[in-house]
Amino acid sequence: MESAHTTQQVLTLASKQDGIVTARQCRQLGISPAEIKARCRSGRWRRIYRGTYLVMGASVAELPARVRTRAGLLAAGPHSVAVLSTAAAVHGIEGLPPPDGQVHLSLPGEHARARRIIDRQLALHQLAIKPAEITKVDGLMVTTPLRTVADLILRVGRFSAVSIMDSALHQQLISEAEFATLPQLIAGRRGAVQTKTWVPAADARAASPLETRVRLRCADGGVAPDVLQYPVLDLDGELLGIADFAWLGARVLGEADGGEVHSRPDALFRDRWRQNALANAGWRIIRFTWEDTLRPGYIPYVVRQALAGAHPGS
């Protein structure tokens, strides 16, 4: 039977690992595999991946991505590194396609062969990663933001790739100097020839993947904005806000309306007040949603109509 001292040791260890302990750690504390199974059957412990158990905290189904990443790294062993979309989530890099539900890890060859199958929710890769391309975030071993971006943009389409680069630059996760090395970092890898043509489209001023997508649609339609993040003043010279896009000659402003922000009642009220003030200052405002970016010709059409002085819906 587990002693009170052992129980406290387990809880102390788990508190440092997001509520997780491993089978190996349990053995070191004198807890047998049979005892682990008994605790799982009783519901006191819950299995996450093979050899990893949640002994405190929320249910497994409610675990945040960071906790699942930690569990995956513990399950895969000390040589594992979080990579690809999993590393991007740790860094907070946005713009990726919807998650596939897996934790993506890389293991060196001999270790990967020994642990080919750990759990179907763990995707094991064998990436050639230099020590300088690995960092630690909140105790998690992950590829650096630059290496993460390099790996991801080779595996996604243009809109996602540019969104990923924009996000990393906007959050200053990578510097302009580091970004300049990106073409060399991906050189010779599968997909690099096409991906290199997307790199110049990256812009650190984009504050969201939606803004990136709207900007790319405009550029593809030949109506790229003159300025991004344009400070707009009212007739008295007071700052009304920062417009996502501006076409200065025609006095047209563009806004990328993400549902998380602009659907809130208080945000809608502020937007209406601002829109009236902008109209009084001689600006025409056009707004776009994520769904609008899924129609290749729609955004350029609306912009052209606005630039011509016509109502966008006419």
VEXFI-35090 format. One record per residue (C-alpha): residue in three letters; residue number from 1; x, y, z. Coordinates in nm, 4 decimals. Layout:
> Ala  NUM  X  Y  Z
...
end
This chain:
> Met  1  0.0000  0.0000  0.0000
> Glu  2  0.1286  0.3434  -0.0915
> Ser  3  0.2542  0.5371  0.2112
> Ala  4  0.1580  0.8936  0.2895
> His  5  0.5190  0.9907  0.2235
> Thr  6  0.5153  0.8314  -0.1223
> Thr  7  0.1835  0.9962  -0.2014
> Gln  8  0.3303  1.3347  -0.1129
> Gln  9  0.6370  1.2640  -0.3259
> Val  10  0.4140  1.1835  -0.6232
> Leu  11  0.2076  1.4993  -0.5766
> Thr  12  0.5189  1.7137  -0.5358
> Leu  13  0.6651  1.5738  -0.8563
> Ala  14  0.3360  1.6066  -1.0444
> Ser  15  0.2965  1.9699  -0.9363
> Lys  16  0.6161  2.0489  -1.1271
> Gln  17  0.4932  1.8684  -1.4396
> Asp  18  0.1398  2.0033  -1.4919
> Gly  19  -0.0060  1.7229  -1.2799
> Ile  20  0.1695  1.4445  -1.4726
> Val  21  0.3935  1.1590  -1.3632
> Thr  22  0.5487  0.8817  -1.5697
> Ala  23  0.5657  0.5074  -1.5104
> Arg  24  0.9421  0.5330  -1.4815
> Gln  25  0.9182  0.8030  -1.2179
> Cys  26  0.6658  0.5899  -1.0281
> Arg  27  0.9024  0.2935  -1.0271
> Gln  28  1.1754  0.5169  -0.8875
> Leu  29  0.9375  0.6105  -0.6051
> Gly  30  0.8590  0.2465  -0.5351
> Ile  31  0.5155  0.2339  -0.7019
> Ser  32  0.4665  -0.0890  -0.8973
> Pro  33  0.2900  -0.1244  -1.2358
> Ala  34  0.0093  -0.3109  -1.0564
> Glu  35  -0.0395  -0.0177  -0.8223
> Ile  36  -0.0494  0.2222  -1.1164
> Lys  37  -0.3191  0.0106  -1.2845
> Ala  38  -0.5204  0.0025  -0.9638
> Arg  39  -0.5157  0.3800  -0.9369
> Cys  40  -0.6215  0.4142  -1.3011
> Arg  41  -0.9072  0.1668  -1.2539
> Ser  42  -1.0292  0.3570  -0.9487
> Gly  43  -1.0226  0.6848  -1.1437
> Arg  44  -0.7694  0.8473  -0.9128
> Trp  45  -0.5165  0.8524  -1.1948
> Arg  46  -0.5904  0.8872  -1.5655
> Arg  47  -0.3715  0.7644  -1.8486
> Ile  48  -0.2744  1.0287  -2.1052
> Tyr  49  -0.0247  0.8487  -2.3270
> Arg  50  0.1539  0.5223  -2.2752
> Gly  51  0.3500  0.5515  -1.9536
> Thr  52  0.2167  0.8975  -1.8581
> Tyr  53  -0.0566  0.9607  -1.6044
> Leu  54  -0.2545  1.2612  -1.4854
> Val  55  -0.2623  1.2426  -1.1073
> Met  56  -0.3957  1.5904  -1.0329
> Gly  57  -0.5906  1.8514  -1.2250
> Ala  58  -0.8615  1.8457  -1.4919
> Ser  59  -0.9796  1.5484  -1.6904
> Val  60  -0.7678  1.4249  -1.9786
> Ala  61  -1.0253  1.5475  -2.2313
> Glu  62  -0.9872  1.9029  -2.0988
> Leu  63  -0.6088  1.9186  -2.0945
> Pro  64  -0.4610  2.2328  -2.2526
> Ala  65  -0.2271  2.1858  -2.5489
> Arg  66  0.0744  2.2760  -2.3349
> Val  67  -0.0033  1.9957  -2.0884
> Arg  68  -0.0499  1.7430  -2.3691
> Thr  69  0.2833  1.8546  -2.5092
> Arg  70  0.4525  1.8005  -2.1755
> Ala  71  0.2924  1.4568  -2.1457
> Gly  72  0.4122  1.3693  -2.4956
> Leu  73  0.7676  1.4770  -2.4211
> Leu  74  0.7665  1.2756  -2.0993
> Ala  75  0.6282  0.9723  -2.2818
> Ala  76  0.8838  0.9944  -2.5635
> Gly  77  1.1790  1.0366  -2.3305
> Pro  78  1.4556  1.2882  -2.2609
> His  79  1.5795  1.3047  -2.6214
> Ser  80  1.2445  1.4223  -2.7611
> Val  81  1.1756  1.7743  -2.8901
> Ala  82  0.8395  1.9317  -2.9722
> Val  83  0.8289  2.0317  -3.3391
> Leu  84  0.6022  2.1642  -3.6156
> Ser  85  0.2511  2.2706  -3.5093
> Thr  86  0.3140  2.1589  -3.1513
> Ala  87  0.6172  2.3864  -3.1225
> Ala  88  0.4201  2.6669  -3.2869
> Ala  89  0.1470  2.6338  -3.0241
> Val  90  0.4067  2.6520  -2.7459
> His  91  0.5533  2.9712  -2.8944
> Gly  92  0.2109  3.1190  -2.9720
> Ile  93  0.2702  3.1318  -3.3479
> Glu  94  -0.0618  3.1673  -3.5314
> Gly  95  -0.1789  3.1053  -3.8847
> Leu  96  -0.1645  2.7274  -3.9015
> Pro  97  -0.4383  2.5107  -4.0534
> Pro  98  -0.6787  2.3495  -3.8014
> Pro  99  -0.4905  2.1183  -3.5586
> Asp  100  -0.4835  1.7455  -3.6287
> Gly  101  -0.5079  1.6567  -3.2603
> Gln  102  -0.1591  1.5069  -3.2466
> Val  103  0.1463  1.6109  -3.0497
> His  104  0.4375  1.6336  -3.2934
> Leu  105  0.7750  1.5298  -3.1550
> Ser  106  1.1152  1.4631  -3.3055
> Leu  107  1.3578  1.1963  -3.1844
> Pro  108  1.7099  1.1175  -3.3078
> Gly  109  1.7320  0.8073  -3.5239
> Glu  110  1.8298  0.5408  -3.2723
> His  111  1.5818  0.6678  -3.0149
> Ala  112  1.3032  0.6963  -3.2729
> Arg  113  1.3559  0.3363  -3.3826
> Ala  114  1.3348  0.2186  -3.0242
> Arg  115  1.0089  0.4084  -2.9676
> Arg  116  0.8407  0.3914  -3.3071
> Ile  117  0.4944  0.3536  -3.1543
> Ile  118  0.4154  0.5166  -2.8231
> Asp  119  0.0601  0.6327  -2.8778
> Arg  120  -0.1462  0.7052  -3.1868
> Gln  121  -0.1922  1.0657  -3.0710
> Leu  122  0.1850  1.1172  -3.0722
> Ala  123  0.3397  1.1802  -3.4133
> Leu  124  0.7105  1.0961  -3.4082
> His  125  0.9437  1.2534  -3.6632
> Gln  126  1.3146  1.2243  -3.7323
> Leu  127  1.4190  1.5795  -3.8124
> Ala  128  1.7830  1.6788  -3.8334
> Ile  129  1.7861  1.9475  -3.5659
> Lys  130  2.0999  2.1285  -3.4534
> Pro  131  2.1454  2.1983  -3.0813
> Ala  132  2.1249  2.5724  -3.1520
> Glu  133  1.7782  2.5153  -3.3019
> Ile  134  1.6363  2.3847  -2.9736
> Thr  135  1.5165  2.6003  -2.6853
> Lys  136  1.3228  2.5535  -2.3631
> Val  137  0.9884  2.7241  -2.3026
> Asp  138  0.8204  2.6713  -1.9658
> Gly  139  1.0307  2.3606  -1.9214
> Leu  140  0.9352  2.2181  -2.2629
> Met  141  1.2045  2.1323  -2.5153
> Val  142  1.0952  2.2794  -2.8491
> Thr  143  1.2466  2.3959  -3.1739
> Thr  144  1.3288  2.7670  -3.1768
> Pro  145  1.0742  3.0020  -3.3342
> Leu  146  1.2923  3.0408  -3.6455
> Arg  147  1.3371  2.6665  -3.6949
> Thr  148  0.9677  2.6113  -3.6229
> Val  149  0.8689  2.8637  -3.8889
> Ala  150  1.1129  2.7097  -4.1382
> Asp  151  0.9703  2.3607  -4.0828
> Leu  152  0.6087  2.4710  -4.1054
> Ile  153  0.6146  2.6930  -4.4141
> Leu  154  0.7481  2.3990  -4.6156
> Arg  155  0.4423  2.1931  -4.5210
> Val  156  0.1504  2.4328  -4.5733
> Gly  157  0.0006  2.6434  -4.8484
> Arg  158  0.0867  3.0026  -4.9294
> Phe  159  -0.1766  3.1742  -4.7151
> Ser  160  -0.0878  2.9704  -4.4078
> Ala  161  0.2856  3.0080  -4.4710
> Val  162  0.2701  3.3869  -4.4944
> Ser  163  0.0382  3.3998  -4.1924
> Ile  164  0.2889  3.1958  -3.9900
> Met  165  0.5770  3.4232  -4.0884
> Asp  166  0.3699  3.7358  -4.0172
> Ser  167  0.2729  3.6050  -3.6734
> Ala  168  0.6287  3.5227  -3.5703
> Leu  169  0.7528  3.8615  -3.6907
> His  170  0.4660  4.0600  -3.5410
> Gln  171  0.5182  3.9036  -3.1984
> Gln  172  0.8929  3.9569  -3.2307
> Leu  173  0.9547  3.5875  -3.1793
> Ile  174  1.2108  3.6164  -3.4560
> Ser  175  1.4098  3.9265  -3.5445
> Glu  176  1.4396  4.0818  -3.8884
> Ala  177  1.8008  3.9615  -3.8979
> Glu  178  1.6938  3.6042  -3.8200
> Phe  179  1.4158  3.6255  -4.0764
> Ala  180  1.6684  3.7228  -4.3432
> Thr  181  1.8330  3.3820  -4.2973
> Leu  182  1.5094  3.1909  -4.3604
> Pro  183  1.5704  3.1281  -4.7339
> Gln  184  1.9075  2.9717  -4.6531
> Leu  185  1.7560  2.7680  -4.3722
> Ile  186  1.5016  2.6031  -4.6019
> Ala  187  1.7316  2.5741  -4.9050
> Gly  188  1.7558  2.2234  -5.0458
> Arg  189  1.4532  2.0950  -4.8572
> Arg  190  1.1436  1.9596  -5.0267
> Gly  191  0.9179  2.2456  -5.1368
> Ala  192  1.1836  2.5122  -5.0820
> Val  193  1.1815  2.6449  -5.4396
> Gln  194  0.8158  2.7471  -5.4201
> Thr  195  0.8232  2.8462  -5.0544
> Lys  196  1.1119  3.0896  -5.1103
> Thr  197  0.8855  3.2931  -5.3389
> Trp  198  0.6443  3.3453  -5.0480
> Val  199  0.9021  3.4801  -4.8035
> Pro  200  0.9104  3.8389  -4.9420
> Ala  201  0.5335  3.8650  -4.8837
> Ala  202  0.5761  3.8460  -4.5045
> Asp  203  0.5006  4.1631  -4.3096
> Ala  204  0.5537  4.2140  -3.9358
> Arg  205  0.2706  4.4680  -3.9208
> Ala  206  -0.0007  4.2052  -3.9696
> Ala  207  -0.1677  4.1601  -3.6310
> Ser  208  -0.3642  3.8454  -3.7177
> Pro  209  -0.3869  3.5674  -3.9772
> Leu  210  -0.7092  3.7279  -4.1017
> Glu  211  -0.5250  4.0505  -4.1790
> Thr  212  -0.2640  3.8482  -4.3661
> Arg  213  -0.5257  3.6704  -4.5757
> Val  214  -0.7066  3.9943  -4.6641
> Arg  215  -0.3757  4.1563  -4.7614
> Leu  216  -0.2841  3.8637  -4.9872
> Arg  217  -0.6234  3.8677  -5.1569
> Cys  218  -0.5794  4.2390  -5.2249
> Ala  219  -0.2292  4.1876  -5.3625
> Asp  220  -0.3436  3.9005  -5.5830
> Gly  221  -0.6222  4.1201  -5.7192
> Gly  222  -0.3911  4.4098  -5.8000
> Val  223  -0.5284  4.6403  -5.5291
> Ala  224  -0.2675  4.6101  -5.2535
> Pro  225  -0.3154  4.8683  -4.9758
> Asp  226  -0.0778  5.1627  -4.9581
> Val  227  -0.0270  5.1337  -4.5827
> Leu  228  -0.0845  4.8771  -4.3101
> Gln  229  -0.1726  4.9766  -3.9526
> Tyr  230  -0.2498  5.3334  -4.0562
> Pro  231  -0.3148  5.5864  -3.7738
> Val  232  -0.6358  5.7739  -3.8583
> Leu  233  -0.7053  6.1207  -3.7178
> Asp  234  -1.0366  6.3047  -3.6906
> Leu  235  -1.0955  6.6617  -3.8083
> Asp  236  -0.9443  6.7936  -3.4845
> Gly  237  -0.6295  6.5873  -3.5211
> Glu  238  -0.7281  6.3360  -3.2515
> Leu  239  -0.6421  5.9722  -3.3062
> Leu  240  -0.9533  5.7697  -3.3886
> Gly  241  -0.7747  5.4408  -3.4196
> Ile  242  -0.5395  5.2313  -3.6291
> Ala  243  -0.6836  5.1031  -3.9559
> Asp  244  -0.5700  4.7593  -4.0710
> Phe  245  -0.5356  4.8834  -4.4301
> Ala  246  -0.5426  5.2200  -4.6029
> Trp  247  -0.5631  5.3322  -4.9653
> Leu  248  -0.4607  5.6931  -4.9139
> Gly  249  -0.5387  5.8535  -5.2474
> Ala  250  -0.9003  5.7397  -5.2427
> Arg  251  -0.9330  5.7834  -4.8640
> Val  252  -1.0440  5.4251  -4.8181
> Leu  253  -0.9827  5.2247  -4.5009
> Gly  254  -1.0063  4.8487  -4.4691
> Glu  255  -1.0747  4.6459  -4.1559
> Ala  256  -1.0326  4.2733  -4.0968
> Asp  257  -1.3188  4.1844  -3.8652
> Gly  258  -1.2338  3.8843  -3.6531
> Gly  259  -1.5386  3.7428  -3.4771
> Glu  260  -1.3645  3.7183  -3.1402
> Val  261  -1.3271  4.0969  -3.1153
> His  262  -1.5865  4.2637  -3.3312
> Ser  263  -1.8854  4.0491  -3.2333
> Arg  264  -1.8845  4.1727  -2.8734
> Pro  265  -2.1551  4.4370  -2.8082
> Asp  266  -1.9088  4.6881  -2.6610
> Ala  267  -1.6744  4.6458  -2.9574
> Leu  268  -1.9611  4.6939  -3.2027
> Phe  269  -2.0599  5.0146  -3.0238
> Arg  270  -1.7055  5.1475  -3.0392
> Asp  271  -1.6762  5.0483  -3.4035
> Arg  272  -2.0011  5.2282  -3.4931
> Trp  273  -1.8850  5.5441  -3.3148
> Arg  274  -1.5493  5.5260  -3.4853
> Gln  275  -1.7032  5.4565  -3.8253
> Asn  276  -1.9246  5.7653  -3.7989
> Ala  277  -1.6257  5.9791  -3.7006
> Leu  278  -1.4223  5.8415  -3.9871
> Ala  279  -1.7034  5.9064  -4.2347
> Asn  280  -1.7248  6.2652  -4.1140
> Ala  281  -1.3504  6.2958  -4.1712
> Gly  282  -1.3962  6.1910  -4.5330
> Trp  283  -1.2979  5.8235  -4.5142
> Arg  284  -1.4816  5.5338  -4.6737
> Ile  285  -1.4631  5.2126  -4.4712
> Ile  286  -1.4806  4.8575  -4.6017
> Arg  287  -1.4749  4.5516  -4.3771
> Phe  288  -1.3868  4.1872  -4.4362
> Thr  289  -1.4360  3.8613  -4.2479
> Trp  290  -1.2629  3.5242  -4.2665
> Glu  291  -1.5386  3.3920  -4.4918
> Asp  292  -1.4718  3.6754  -4.7369
> Thr  293  -1.1131  3.5548  -4.7805
> Leu  294  -1.2411  3.2172  -4.9018
> Arg  295  -1.3790  3.3840  -5.2180
> Pro  296  -1.0736  3.4812  -5.4261
> Gly  297  -1.2356  3.7586  -5.6279
> Tyr  298  -1.4629  3.9144  -5.3686
> Ile  299  -1.2198  4.1276  -5.1687
> Pro  300  -1.0451  4.2804  -5.4749
> Tyr  301  -1.3882  4.3570  -5.6217
> Val  302  -1.5015  4.5410  -5.3085
> Val  303  -1.1750  4.7349  -5.2924
> Arg  304  -1.1940  4.8368  -5.6593
> Gln  305  -1.5516  4.9576  -5.6120
> Ala  306  -1.4500  5.1604  -5.3084
> Leu  307  -1.1498  5.3098  -5.4878
> Ala  308  -1.3765  5.4096  -5.7750
> Gly  309  -1.6068  5.5878  -5.5318
> Ala  310  -1.8929  5.3424  -5.5683
> His  311  -2.0743  5.1835  -5.2772
> Pro  312  -1.9042  4.8457  -5.2073
> Gly  313  -2.2320  4.6589  -5.2300
> Ser  314  -2.3428  4.8108  -5.5606
end
